[in-house]
């Protein structure tokens, strides 16, 4: 969980923290990053989406206070659709043998 004190917001600290976390996960060969943020937290949503995260799902009443969240996903190793199809076809041939 990341947070920046109100008096320090607007100075790029949150962006720097998230970029560092993304970099650390990428160095460890993560394929994707998944997180949840409260739907009412507009600054956080903007930050994550600016960094490439995509909304994947709305989670109704996710938090104990009854508020909903969005699940956000950042793909670190984008999938090449042609390569994925070739791999699926290879797997299919292997299973038939």
N, C-alpha and C positions, 0 to 999 in steps of 0.2 A: 504494500500500500504506500502510495506516495502522497505527500501533502506539503504545501508551502504556506508558511505563516502569512496572514493577510497583509501585513505591512511590507512583505517582500514580493508580493504578486505583481505581475506585469513587467518583470525584469528578465524574463526568459529562463528562470530557474527551473520551472516545471519541465519546459521543453528540453533543457540540458539533462535533467534527471532521466526523463523517458528515453532520450537518445542514448544515454549511457547504458541504461538497462537493455535496450534493444541491441546495442553493440555487444554487450556481455553475452547475451543469449545467442547472437549470431556467431560469436567466437566459439561457442560451445556446440555449434552445429544444430541449433534448434531449427525446425522446419517452419514453425508458426508460433505466434504469440496470441494468447486468448486472454481477455480480461472482461470484467463487468464494471459498468459505471452507472450510477443512478441517472435515470432519464431526465431528472430536473437539473442535473449538474451540467449546464450548457457550456461553461468554460472548459470542462474536462472533455466533453464530447468534441468540441471544436479542436482542442489540442490533439487528441488522438486521431481524428479524421484528417487533420492537416499533416500528420506524420504517416498517413497511408492506411490507417485502420479502417475496416469496413464493418458496418453493422450487420451481424449475422442473425440475430434473434432478439425479440423482446421477451423479457422474463417478467411476467406479471407477479406483483406482490413479492418480489425477490428478497427485499430487505425486511428485517424484523419490524421496522416502523410502517410496513405496508406499502412502501414505495416500490415502483417497478424499476427495472434496470434494462440496459441494452448489453448484449454480449458483443464484443468487438474483436475482430480477428485481423492480424497482420501476417501475411504470408511472407516468410523470409526467403524461401526457395520456391519461386513461382514454378508451377507445373507447365511444361510444354505439352499442349494437347496432343500433338502428333506423337511425341515420345511416349506419353501415357497410353495412347491407343496401341502403339507398337508393343509396349510391355504387356498390355492386356491380351493382345493377340498371341504373343509368345506364351503367356501363362495358359491360355485356352488350349494351344497346341500341346503343351506339356501335360495338361490334365487328360487329354484324349489318349495319350500314349500309355 
